[in-house]
Amino acid sequence: MKNILIFIISFLIGSIPFGIIIAKAKGIDLKKVGSGNIGATNVLRSLGKYPALLTLLGDVLKGTVAVALGRYFGLSPLFVGLAGFGAILGHNFSIFLGFRGGKGVATSFGMLSIYSPQSALFTFIIWIIVVMTTKYSSLGALVSFGLLPLSMLFFEQSDKVLIAVLITVFIFARHTDNIKRLLSGNERKIGKRE
């Protein structure tokens, strides 16, 4: 019962749409500008650096808080990971947005930052290298999270690898349109305004 309750709370935390809230404060409907996505990349394209940074911070903290909550209540590593995954699901299927949302990259980073700091650092480094080289945020997410199960297997105990696989599969599923645009050469580069 405790595991289910923490998962639900984590989902609700993940559902908070920081990008939408920040954009609305600027008088902009984020779903109607840029890519229509609620995450920091679209905020950067549509509103600039500082709103994007605030959005990124909020989305990262959702994952971090969910894992911290699971640990505080003494959940096992597997269920702590599921609490973090609950926040990722909340971000992607926000109850405040009719079960729509973002792609979960920042929230996944936030979740990993305390669930598996070494895997999070490895994932972040790979993301930075790919984004700096190609200017594609989506490609950075796909490559870095594609390698997550391997890094988790290397750095952590086996029961955490299942969580890594869940996150990787979910990230790829949420990026299917990006994958199509990358293959066709139509993907937007990071920082490019619409």
HUQUIHU-V172757 format. One line per field, one symbol per residue. ss: DSSP state (H for helix, E for strand, - for the rest). burial: + if it has 9 or more other ideal C-beta (glycine too) atoms within 8 Angstrom, else -. A space follows every 50 residues. Layout:
BEGIN
ss: ???
burial: ???
END
This chain:
BEGIN
ss: -HHHHHHHHHHHHH---HHHHHHHH----HHH-------HHHHHHHH-HH HHHHHHHHHHHHHHHHHHHHHH----HHHHHHHHHHHHHHHH-EHHH--E ----HHHHHHHHHHH-HHHHHHHHHHHHHHHHHH--HHHHHHHHHH-HHH HHHHH--HHHHHHHHHHHHHHHHH-HHHHHHHHH----------
burial: --+--+++++++++++++++++++---+-+--++--+++++++++++--- ++++++-++++++++++++++---+--++++++++++++++++++-+--- ++++++++++++++++-+++-+++-+++-++----++++++++++-+++- +++-++---+++++++++-+++-++--++-++----+--+----
END
